[in-house]
Amino acid sequence: MSYTYSFDGGPEVTVAAETDHTAGIDWTPDADGFHFLTVYATTRSGIRLAFYDYFFTVG
């Protein structure tokens, strides 16, 4: 399994999931204010799961 994510509409990045289906990343925004994250999972068999959008403010 893997996760593909994009911050603020930027390039997509894919990271492998751990055996417990979690993944971690480090990200620092370029500026304070409104940001959004789009992420989806891909199963080992190649099935892309639903997109999720998260919205947050950095202050």
N, CA, C and O of each residue as an XYZ file, in Angstrom:
236
protein
N       0.845     -1.170      0.000
C       0.000      0.000      0.000
C       0.888      1.230      0.000
O       2.000      1.221      0.529
N       0.366      2.296     -0.611
C       1.076      3.568     -0.616
C       0.068      4.698     -0.507
O      -1.134      4.508     -0.693
N       0.590      5.879     -0.199
C      -0.221      7.088     -0.134
C       0.385      8.109     -1.083
O       1.604      8.260     -1.161
N      -0.473      8.796     -1.792
C      -0.038      9.870     -2.672
C      -0.673     11.153     -2.169
O      -1.877     11.203     -1.916
N       0.141     12.193     -2.025
C      -0.370     13.434     -1.467
C       0.153     14.631     -2.244
O       1.145     14.549     -2.969
N      -0.548     15.745     -2.067
C      -0.158     17.010     -2.663
C      -0.575     18.128     -1.718
O      -1.715     18.156     -1.255
N       0.333     19.040     -1.430
C       0.013     20.211     -0.633
C      -0.226     21.395     -1.546
O       0.578     21.663     -2.439
N      -1.309     22.100     -1.335
C      -1.616     23.348     -2.026
C      -1.603     23.202     -3.547
O      -1.232     24.143     -4.249
N      -1.998     22.052     -4.061
C      -2.066     21.838     -5.502
C      -0.723     21.622     -6.170
O      -0.628     21.650     -7.397
N       0.318     21.406     -5.376
C       1.660     21.190     -5.918
C       1.821     19.786     -6.481
O       0.842     19.054     -6.626
N       3.045     19.414     -6.796
C       3.297     18.087     -7.368
C       2.896     16.971     -6.408
O       3.020     17.110     -5.191
N       2.419     15.879     -6.962
C       2.076     14.711     -6.154
C       3.340     13.973     -5.732
O       4.298     13.859     -6.496
N       3.321     13.476     -4.501
C       4.422     12.691     -3.941
C       3.824     11.402     -3.409
O       2.786     11.426     -2.747
N       4.468     10.277     -3.690
C       3.985      8.985     -3.208
C       4.963      8.425     -2.183
O       6.176      8.423     -2.391
N       4.404      7.948     -1.070
C       5.210      7.331     -0.016
C       4.648      5.949      0.289
O       3.436      5.737      0.243
N       5.529      5.021      0.598
C       5.109      3.662      0.950
C       4.519      3.654      2.354
O       4.965      4.397      3.228
N       3.533      2.828      2.557
C       2.932      2.661      3.879
C       3.734      1.639      4.682
O       4.349      0.728      4.128
N       3.709      1.818      5.993
C       4.317      0.849      6.898
C       3.422     -0.388      6.968
O       2.336     -0.399      6.387
N       3.862     -1.418      7.665
C       3.065     -2.646      7.770
C       1.737     -2.425      8.483
O       0.801     -3.205      8.305
N       1.648     -1.365      9.290
C       0.383     -1.055      9.972
C      -0.476     -0.067      9.169
O      -1.440      0.493      9.692
N      -0.121      0.140      7.901
C      -0.855      0.997      6.956
C      -0.766      2.480      7.287
O      -1.632      3.250      6.870
N       0.248      2.896      8.019
C       0.458      4.317      8.302
C       1.662      4.804      7.516
O       2.471      4.011      7.034
N       1.767      6.099      7.395
C       2.934      6.727      6.777
C       3.111      8.085      7.424
O       2.145      8.692      7.886
N       4.321      8.552      7.455
C       4.604      9.866      8.018
C       5.462     10.671      7.069
O       6.296     10.123      6.348
N       5.251     11.977      7.075
C       6.052     12.884      6.255
C       6.373     14.124      7.077
O       5.724     14.390      8.089
N       7.364     14.874      6.644
C       7.666     16.192      7.201
C       7.366     17.219      6.124
O       7.753     17.042      4.969
N       6.682     18.289      6.493
C       6.342     19.351      5.544
C       6.305     20.668      6.283
O       5.725     20.761      7.365
N       6.911     21.676      5.715
C       6.885     23.024      6.269
C       6.352     23.953      5.191
O       6.912     24.007      4.097
N       5.279     24.688      5.478
C       4.738     25.589      4.458
C       5.672     26.759      4.187
O       6.467     27.152      5.041
N       5.563     27.305      2.986
C       6.371     28.470      2.616
C       5.897     29.742      3.311
O       6.669     30.684      3.486
N       4.609     29.767      3.711
C       4.044     30.971      4.310
C       2.911     30.590      5.258
O       2.316     29.518      5.144
N       2.626     31.497      6.198
C       1.452     31.340      7.044
C       0.194     31.462      6.190
O       0.244     31.921      5.048
N      -0.926     31.048      6.757
C      -2.208     31.222      6.084
C      -2.866     29.899      5.772
O      -2.552     28.865      6.361
N      -3.790     29.958      4.827
C      -4.606     28.815      4.427
C      -3.801     27.838      3.578
O      -3.058     28.246      2.685
N      -3.952     26.548      3.861
C      -3.306     25.486      3.084
C      -4.259     24.316      2.951
O      -5.215     24.185      3.715
N      -3.987     23.470      1.973
C      -4.793     22.259      1.849
C      -3.924     21.086      1.425
O      -2.900     21.239      0.761
N      -4.375     19.919      1.836
C      -3.701     18.657      1.548
C      -4.699     17.743      0.861
O      -5.821     17.569      1.338
N      -4.299     17.164     -0.246
C      -5.096     16.145     -0.932
C      -4.309     14.842     -0.854
O      -3.109     14.818     -1.128
N      -4.986     13.760     -0.478
C      -4.301     12.476     -0.319
C      -5.216     11.336     -0.733
O      -6.432     11.397     -0.549
N      -4.614     10.296     -1.294
C      -5.350      9.063     -1.580
C      -4.411      7.883     -1.390
O      -3.191      8.017     -1.476
N      -4.999      6.738     -1.133
C      -4.234      5.501     -0.955
C      -4.332      4.656     -2.218
O      -5.321      4.717     -2.949
N      -3.304      3.878     -2.457
C      -3.299      2.893     -3.529
C      -2.979      1.542     -2.898
O      -1.985      1.404     -2.186
N      -3.814      0.558     -3.159
C      -3.621     -0.768     -2.579
C      -2.466     -1.479     -3.269
O      -1.990     -1.042     -4.316
N      -2.023     -2.579     -2.672
C      -0.944     -3.368     -3.282
C      -1.329     -3.907     -4.651
O      -0.465     -4.135     -5.498
N      -2.626     -4.110     -4.871
C      -3.083     -4.615     -6.177
C      -3.305     -3.489     -7.190
O      -3.754     -3.741     -8.308
N      -2.990     -2.245     -6.802
C      -3.049     -1.135     -7.743
C      -4.372     -0.387     -7.780
O      -4.575      0.454     -8.654
N      -5.268     -0.673     -6.858
C      -6.552      0.023     -6.831
C      -6.380      1.347     -6.096
O      -5.931      1.385     -4.950
N      -6.747      2.439     -6.781
C      -6.667      3.772     -6.187
C      -7.957      4.029     -5.411
O      -9.054      3.919     -5.959
N      -7.816      4.373     -4.133
C      -8.965      4.635     -3.282
C      -9.361      6.106     -3.358
O      -8.682      6.900     -4.009
N     -10.438      6.464     -2.708
C     -11.002      7.808     -2.787
C     -10.021      8.879     -2.320
O      -9.219      8.655     -1.413
N     -10.101     10.047     -2.958
C      -9.339     11.220     -2.542
C      -9.962     11.812     -1.283
O     -11.178     11.768     -1.101
N      -9.124     12.361     -0.427
C      -9.594     13.123      0.729
C      -8.887     14.466      0.719
O      -7.696     14.544      0.416
N      -9.609     15.511      1.045
C      -9.054     16.858      1.135
C      -9.101     17.319      2.579
O     -10.099     17.128      3.275
N      -8.018     17.922      3.016
C      -7.924     18.480      4.358
C      -7.533     19.943      4.227
O      -6.654     20.283      3.434
N      -8.173     20.804      4.991
C      -7.944     22.230      4.929
C      -7.520     22.714      6.311
O      -8.093     22.301      7.319
N      -6.515     23.591      6.359
C      -6.025     24.071      7.648
C      -5.342     25.405      7.485
O      -4.967     25.795      6.379
N      -5.184     26.103      8.592
C      -4.528     27.406      8.605
C      -3.283     27.324      9.473
O      -3.313     26.763     10.568
N      -2.197     27.883      8.980
C      -0.939     27.966      9.720
C      -0.781     29.426     10.157
O      -0.907     30.341      9.343
N      -0.509     29.631     11.427
C      -0.444     31.010     11.904
C       0.705     31.311     12.695
O       0.862     32.444     13.150
